Amino acid sequence: MTINHQSTQTLRILHTNDLHSHFEQMPKIASCFKELKRRYAGEAILTLDIGDHMDRMRLETEGTNGSANIEVMNATGYEAMVPGNNEGLTYDHESLRELFEKHALFPVIGSNIEDTLTGKTPGWMLPYHLIRKGELTVGLIGLTVAFTDYYQLLGWDVRDPMESAAWWVDKLRPQCDVLIVLSHLGIRYDERLAEEIDGIDVILGAHTHHLLEEPLLIRNTLVCAAGKYGNYAGEVKVEVDLTQRRILRMSGRVHPMSEWEDDPVIHEILSRNMELGRRALDIHVAELAGPLELDWYRESALGNLLASALRRWMSAEIGLVNAGQLLRGLAAGPVTLGHLLAICPGPINPCRVKLAGDKLRQALEESLLPEFQEKPIRGYGFRGEVLGMLCIDGMTVRYDPEGEPMNRITEAFIGDEPLEDRRIYSVGMIDMFTFGVGYMSLSEGSDVEYLLPELLRDILREELRLGEHLEEAEEPRWYPFAGKQPLQE
């Protein structure tokens, strides 16, 4: 690498985050990076991804077990990544080892991730990375958000990111000229890292999908992020005085991908992987004699079936799920894995919670209100459009459609017993509710038990395969006033 006569060197960092398998943007990102590398050919360039590149909602990712994403990243020239929660929480140990050990041409950095059994970073991951760029030694620390309860179930010990960052910065700072944190933690953590830990030069952010068109300069740390879904890619410029080994200037910007054409090499890779994914998911699951209808705003058979599956899988008294988790119904005839991915794409996990009757009643009342049914949800694994009505199993509800809001339910039964406000019930539902998303009262339970790595569509697949409860799903659970007519005729 050439050094100019002022004895300085420039490092350009190209970065993406939270692509969530938006494959349509990846050829544009590759074109952008290729052009920037050509434009800055005399400078040191480092290309990084800050996690959640994968999302199992997409056929290419689900059908190739993530290898489509890795092949694109290899071809684009990524030099390191940190796993986001979409990588770490939706695949088991063996799948991740197979994916990164056998396919990735770049290191995966997990500075706060250890295998629970060994207490060590797994062999396919690095706790940190030192990379030489021209005359510069660049240190990389990778931090991922500590969803402790989830990761423990999958056999991971994800440590406090602030403590881990402080430890690794102290260790690496003397060894490098530029120290970068790949932070899949969210903007608030990024701000805390910059404010509380000395020695970090650049923080590349992710997780909360924040876009910083102009980086934040907090003390001596540049905080950057490129939004979500590949709509933007980031560029950071770091100028270093090689004589005194100190940073002279730092700046950053983002490039909108709408300005770039598709790279033909990446386009070909994606076309091939789409066909591979389609073939892999063309596996017969069930044969339906008749359709299973879905309605986001009224009771319907497919929603009932999923609620009943949750109740049985979690060995609970009651099953609950919002209709918006399902994008559409199933037609009569063959059902494949591809169909299930299309109607239930989100990485949502089942769970069991102990919940008081009055909290259930509150959520049921809210479920009758248009403002809840039509509420858009963003994040937390949700891949639908609106919350939708609550689908239920193990209980029946009688209500007055014309009654006062939040006072429409006249009777509710768990089996043959009336719902009691003070009694504690075992409820099989979805993890999203425990985060306070959709219905706040459903997050106020206790003894939460998550089931991982199974997703909602895995449970639905088994329910359809067995086919034992399809007729029951057609039976109503919600009855209008006095129970004279079911909600859906």
C-alpha positions in Angstrom: 0.0 0.0 0.0 1.5 3.4 -1.0 1.9 6.1 1.6 1.6 9.7 0.6 4.3 12.3 1.3 2.5 13.5 4.5 3.0 10.1 6.0 -0.7 9.5 6.4 -3.0 6.7 5.3 -6.7 6.6 4.7 -8.9 3.7 5.6 -12.3 3.5 4.0 -14.8 1.2 5.7 -17.8 0.1 3.7 -20.6 -1.3 5.8 -24.2 -2.7 5.7 -26.6 -3.9 8.4 -30.0 -5.4 8.9 -30.5 -6.5 5.3 -33.0 -9.2 6.5 -32.6 -11.1 3.2 -33.7 -8.3 1.0 -32.0 -10.0 -1.9 -33.3 -7.4 -4.4 -30.9 -4.9 -2.9 -27.8 -7.1 -2.8 -26.8 -6.7 -6.5 -26.9 -2.9 -6.0 -24.8 -3.0 -2.9 -22.2 -5.1 -4.8 -22.2 -2.5 -7.6 -21.8 0.3 -5.1 -18.9 -1.4 -3.3 -17.2 -2.4 -6.5 -17.3 1.2 -7.8 -16.1 2.7 -4.4 -13.2 0.2 -4.4 -12.2 1.3 -7.9 -12.6 5.0 -7.0 -10.4 4.7 -3.9 -8.0 2.2 -5.3 -5.0 3.8 -3.6 -6.5 3.6 -0.2 -7.0 0.7 2.3 -10.6 -0.6 2.2 -12.4 -2.8 4.7 -15.9 -4.2 4.0 -18.1 -5.3 6.9 -21.6 -6.5 7.8 -23.2 -5.7 11.1 -25.6 -8.6 11.4 -29.1 -9.7 10.4 -28.1 -10.2 6.9 -30.2 -13.4 7.0 -33.9 -13.6 7.4 -35.7 -17.0 7.2 -38.8 -15.3 5.8 -37.2 -15.4 2.3 -37.3 -18.5 0.1 -33.6 -18.1 -0.9 -32.5 -18.1 2.8 -34.9 -20.8 4.1 -34.5 -23.1 1.1 -30.7 -23.0 1.3 -30.4 -22.9 5.1 -28.7 -19.5 4.7 -26.0 -20.5 2.2 -27.5 -18.1 -0.4 -26.7 -15.2 1.9 -23.1 -16.4 2.5 -22.5 -16.9 -1.2 -23.6 -13.4 -1.9 -21.4 -12.0 0.9 -18.4 -13.9 -0.4 -18.9 -12.6 -3.9 -19.4 -9.0 -2.7 -16.1 -9.1 -0.8 -17.1 -8.9 2.8 -14.2 -9.3 5.2 -15.9 -9.8 8.5 -19.4 -9.8 10.1 -21.0 -10.0 13.5 -24.0 -12.3 13.9 -27.3 -10.6 14.6 -30.2 -12.1 16.5 -31.7 -13.3 13.2 -28.6 -15.5 12.6 -28.1 -16.5 16.2 -31.6 -17.2 17.3 -33.2 -18.9 14.2 -30.5 -21.5 13.6 -29.2 -24.2 16.0 -25.5 -24.8 16.7 -24.9 -27.4 14.0 -26.6 -25.3 11.3 -24.5 -22.3 12.2 -21.3 -24.4 12.2 -22.1 -25.9 8.9 -23.0 -22.6 7.4 -20.0 -20.5 8.5 -17.3 -23.1 8.7 -17.9 -24.6 5.3 -19.2 -21.7 3.3 -18.0 -18.3 4.6 -14.7 -16.9 3.3 -14.7 -14.2 6.0 -14.5 -14.4 9.8 -17.5 -14.2 12.0 -16.7 -12.1 15.2 -18.5 -12.8 18.4 -16.8 -11.0 21.3 -19.6 -11.6 23.8 -20.7 -15.1 22.6 -19.5 -18.4 24.1 -20.6 -22.0 23.9 -22.4 -22.8 27.1 -20.9 -26.3 27.3 -17.3 -25.3 26.7 -17.2 -21.8 27.9 -15.3 -20.8 24.8 -16.0 -19.2 21.5 -16.9 -21.9 19.0 -14.3 -22.9 16.4 -16.1 -21.2 13.5 -16.2 -17.8 15.3 -13.5 -15.4 16.5 -13.7 -13.4 19.7 -11.9 -10.5 17.9 -10.0 -9.9 14.7 -6.9 -8.0 13.9 -6.5 -7.3 10.2 -3.7 -5.5 8.4 -4.7 -2.8 5.9 -1.6 -1.2 4.3 0.4 0.3 7.1 -2.5 0.1 9.5 -3.5 -2.6 12.0 -7.3 -2.5 12.4 -8.9 -4.2 15.4 -12.5 -5.5 15.1 -14.8 -6.3 18.1 -18.2 -7.9 17.4 -21.1 -7.5 19.8 -24.6 -8.9 19.5 -27.7 -8.1 21.6 -28.0 -10.3 24.7 -31.4 -12.0 24.5 -30.2 -14.1 27.4 -33.3 -16.3 27.9 -33.4 -17.3 24.2 -29.7 -17.9 23.8 -29.5 -20.1 26.9 -32.1 -22.4 25.4 -29.9 -22.7 22.3 -26.7 -23.4 24.2 -25.1 -20.0 24.0 -23.8 -17.7 26.8 -24.2 -14.2 25.5 -22.5 -11.9 27.9 -23.2 -8.3 28.9 -22.1 -6.2 25.8 -20.8 -3.3 27.8 -18.6 -5.4 30.0 -17.4 -7.4 27.0 -16.6 -4.3 25.0 -14.6 -2.7 27.9 -12.6 -5.9 28.3 -11.7 -6.3 24.6 -11.0 -2.6 24.1 -8.5 -2.7 26.9 -6.9 -5.8 25.4 -6.8 -4.7 21.7 -6.2 -0.9 21.9 -2.4 -1.2 22.3 -2.3 -3.6 19.3 -4.1 -1.5 16.7 -4.2 1.9 15.0 -7.9 1.9 14.4 -10.4 0.1 16.7 -13.9 -0.7 15.3 -16.9 -2.1 17.1 -19.4 -4.0 15.0 -22.4 -3.4 17.2 -25.6 -5.4 16.7 -27.0 -3.8 19.8 -29.1 -0.8 18.8 -28.6 3.0 18.9 -28.9 3.4 22.7 -26.1 0.9 23.3 -24.0 2.5 20.7 -24.3 5.8 22.4 -23.4 4.2 25.8 -20.4 2.5 24.3 -19.1 5.8 22.9 -19.9 7.7 26.1 -18.6 5.2 28.7 -15.7 3.3 27.1 -12.4 5.1 26.1 -10.5 3.8 23.1 -13.2 3.0 20.5 -12.6 4.9 17.2 -15.7 3.8 15.2 -18.9 2.1 16.1 -20.9 0.6 13.2 -24.5 0.1 14.4 -27.4 -2.2 13.7 -30.4 -4.0 15.3 -32.7 -1.0 15.8 -32.6 -0.2 12.0 -31.5 3.4 12.7 -30.2 5.4 9.8 -27.5 8.0 10.5 -27.0 10.0 7.3 -24.5 12.0 9.2 -22.6 10.1 11.9 -22.7 11.0 15.5 -19.4 12.1 17.1 -19.6 11.3 20.8 -16.4 12.2 22.5 -13.7 10.8 20.2 -15.9 8.0 18.7 -17.7 8.1 15.4 -21.1 6.4 15.5 -22.5 5.2 12.2 -25.4 3.1 10.9 -27.0 2.4 7.5 -30.6 1.9 8.2 -32.3 -1.4 7.1 -33.2 -3.7 4.3 -30.2 -2.6 2.1 -31.8 0.7 1.2 -28.5 2.3 2.1 -24.8 1.3 2.5 -22.4 3.1 4.7 -19.0 4.6 4.1 -16.5 5.8 6.7 -13.3 7.6 6.1 -10.5 7.5 8.7 -7.3 9.4 8.1 -4.3 8.3 10.2 -1.0 9.9 10.9 1.5 7.1 10.5 4.3 8.9 12.2 2.5 9.6 15.5 0.1 6.7 15.1 -3.0 8.8 15.7 -6.2 9.5 13.9 -6.3 12.9 12.3 -9.9 13.0 10.9 -12.9 10.8 10.6 -16.1 11.3 8.5 -19.0 9.2 7.3 -21.9 9.1 4.9 -24.4 6.7 3.4 -25.2 5.8 -0.2 -28.8 5.3 -1.3 -29.0 2.1 -3.3 -31.6 3.5 -5.5 -28.8 5.2 -7.4 -27.0 1.9 -8.4 -27.6 -0.7 -11.1 -27.6 -4.4 -10.4 -24.3 -6.3 -10.4 -24.7 -9.1 -12.9 -22.6 -11.6 -11.0 -24.7 -11.2 -7.8 -27.9 -11.3 -9.9 -26.9 -14.7 -11.3 -26.1 -16.0 -7.9 -29.5 -15.0 -6.6 -31.3 -16.4 -9.6 -29.6 -19.8 -9.0 -30.3 -19.8 -5.3 -33.9 -18.9 -5.8 -34.4 -22.0 -7.9 -32.5 -24.1 -5.3 -34.7 -22.7 -2.5 -37.8 -23.4 -4.5 -36.9 -27.0 -5.1 -35.8 -27.5 -1.5 -39.2 -26.3 -0.2 -41.3 -28.2 -2.7 -41.8 -30.9 -0.1 -45.3 -32.2 0.4 -46.6 -31.7 4.0 -50.3 -32.4 3.7 -53.3 -32.7 1.4 -56.3 -30.6 2.3 -59.8 -31.8 1.3 -61.1 -28.3 1.6 -59.6 -24.8 2.1 -58.6 -23.4 5.5 -59.8 -19.8 5.4 -58.1 -16.8 7.1 -59.5 -13.5 8.2 -57.4 -10.9 10.1 -60.5 -9.3 11.5 -62.8 -12.2 12.2 -62.5 -15.7 13.5 -61.4 -18.2 10.9 -60.3 -21.8 10.6 -56.6 -21.4 10.0 -56.2 -19.0 12.9 -58.1 -21.4 15.2 -55.9 -24.3 14.0 -52.7 -22.4 14.9 -54.1 -21.4 18.3 -55.0 -25.0 19.1 -51.6 -26.2 17.9 -50.0 -23.8 20.3 -52.1 -25.0 23.2 -51.2 -28.6 22.6 -47.5 -28.1 21.8 -47.0 -26.1 25.0 -49.3 -28.4 27.1 -51.3 -25.4 28.1 -55.0 -24.8 29.0 -55.4 -22.0 26.5 -53.9 -21.2 23.1 -53.5 -17.6 21.8 -52.2 -16.1 18.6 -53.0 -13.0 16.6 -54.4 -13.6 13.2 -51.9 -11.2 11.6 -49.2 -13.8 12.1 -50.7 -15.6 9.1 -50.7 -13.8 5.7 -53.3 -15.8 4.0 -55.3 -19.0 4.1 -54.6 -22.4 2.5 -56.4 -23.7 -0.6 -57.7 -27.2 -0.9 -55.1 -29.6 -2.3 -51.4 -30.2 -1.6 -49.6 -28.1 1.0 -45.8 -27.8 0.8 -43.1 -26.3 2.9 -43.0 -23.4 0.5 -46.7 -22.7 1.1 -46.1 -22.6 4.9 -43.2 -20.2 4.4 -45.4 -17.9 2.3 -48.3 -17.8 4.7 -46.2 -17.8 8.0 -42.8 -16.2 7.2 -41.9 -14.7 10.6 -39.2 -16.1 13.0 -41.7 -16.2 15.9 -41.3 -18.9 18.6 -43.9 -20.5 20.8 -43.9 -20.1 24.5 -45.9 -21.0 27.6 -46.8 -18.3 30.2 -48.8 -18.3 33.5 -51.3 -15.5 33.2 -54.1 -14.2 35.4 -57.6 -14.2 34.2 -58.1 -10.5 34.2 -55.0 -10.0 32.0 -56.5 -12.5 29.5 -59.9 -10.7 29.6 -58.2 -7.4 28.9 -56.5 -8.8 25.8 -59.7 -10.4 24.6 -61.6 -7.1 25.0 -58.8 -5.3 23.0 -59.0 -7.9 20.4 -62.6 -6.8 19.5 -61.5 -3.2 18.9 -60.6 -2.0 15.3 -57.7 0.0 16.6 -56.0 -3.2 17.8 -57.0 -5.3 14.9 -55.7 -2.8 12.4 -52.5 -1.9 14.4 -49.3 -2.2 12.3 -46.5 -4.0 14.0 -42.8 -3.5 13.2 -40.0 -5.8 14.3 -39.9 -8.4 17.1 -40.0 -11.1 14.5 -43.3 -10.0 13.0 -43.4 -10.2 9.3 -47.1 -9.4 8.7 -49.0 -6.2 8.1 -51.4 -5.8 11.0 -52.0 -7.3 14.4 -55.4 -8.8 13.6 -57.9 -10.4 16.0 -56.9 -12.9 18.7 -57.4 -16.5 17.7 -58.1 -18.7 20.7 -58.4 -22.3 21.7 -59.4 -24.0 24.9 -61.9 -21.3 25.6 -65.1 -19.7 24.3 -66.1 -16.1 24.5 -69.6 -14.6 24.3 -69.8 -10.9 23.6 -72.0 -8.0 22.6 -70.7 -6.5 19.3 -72.6 -3.3 20.0 -71.4 -3.0 23.6 -69.2 -0.4 25.1 -65.6 -0.8 24.1 -63.6 -2.8 26.7 -66.8 -4.0 28.2 -68.2 -6.2 25.4 -67.5 -9.6 26.8 -70.5 -11.1 28.6 -69.1 -14.5 29.4 -65.8 -16.4 28.9 -65.2 -20.1 29.6 -62.1 -22.2 30.0 -63.5 -25.5 29.0 -66.8 -25.6 31.0 -65.5 -23.3 33.8 -66.0 -19.5 33.8 -62.9 -17.4 33.4 -61.9 -16.1 36.8 -60.0 -12.9 37.0 -57.8 -13.9 39.9 -57.1 -17.4 38.8 -53.7 -18.2 37.1 -53.9 -20.0 33.7 -51.4 -21.8 31.6 -51.3 -20.1 28.2 -49.6 -21.3 25.0 -48.9 -18.3 22.9 -46.1 -16.5 20.9 -42.9 -14.9 22.2 -43.9 -11.5 20.6 -46.6 -11.0 23.2 -44.1 -11.4 26.1 -42.3 -8.3 24.8 -45.3 -6.1 25.3 -46.1 -6.0 21.6 -49.7 -6.0 20.5 -51.5 -6.7 23.8 -49.6 -5.3 26.8 -51.5 -7.4 29.3 -50.2 -10.6 27.8 -46.6 -9.5 28.7 -47.6 -9.4 32.4 -47.4 -13.1 33.0 -44.9 -15.2 34.9 -42.8 -18.4 34.5 -42.3 -17.8 30.8 -40.9 -20.8 28.9 -39.8 -20.4 25.3 -39.6 -23.2 22.8 -36.6 -22.9 20.4 -35.6 -23.3 17.6 -39.1 -24.3 16.5 -41.0 -21.5 14.6 -44.8 -21.1 14.2 -44.7 -22.7 10.8 -43.0 -25.8 12.2 -45.9 -26.3 14.6 -48.4 -25.6 11.8 -46.7 -28.1 9.6 -47.0 -30.8 12.2 -50.6 -29.9 12.8 -51.4 -30.2 9.1 -49.4 -33.4 8.7 -51.4 -35.1 11.4 -54.7 -33.6 10.3 -56.5 -34.7 13.5 -57.9 -31.3 14.4 -58.9 -29.8 11.1 -62.6 -30.2 11.7 -62.4 -28.8 15.2 -60.7 -25.7 13.7 -64.0 -24.9 11.9 -65.9 -24.7 15.2 -66.3 -21.2 16.6 -64.8 -20.0 19.8 -66.2 -16.4 19.6 -70.0 -16.0 19.9 -71.9 -12.8 19.6 -74.3 -11.6 22.3 -76.3 -14.4 24.0 -74.5 -16.9 21.8 -77.3 -17.1 19.3 -75.0 -16.8 16.3 -71.3 -17.7 15.9 -69.1 -14.9 14.7 -68.5 -16.6 11.4 -71.5 -18.2 9.6 
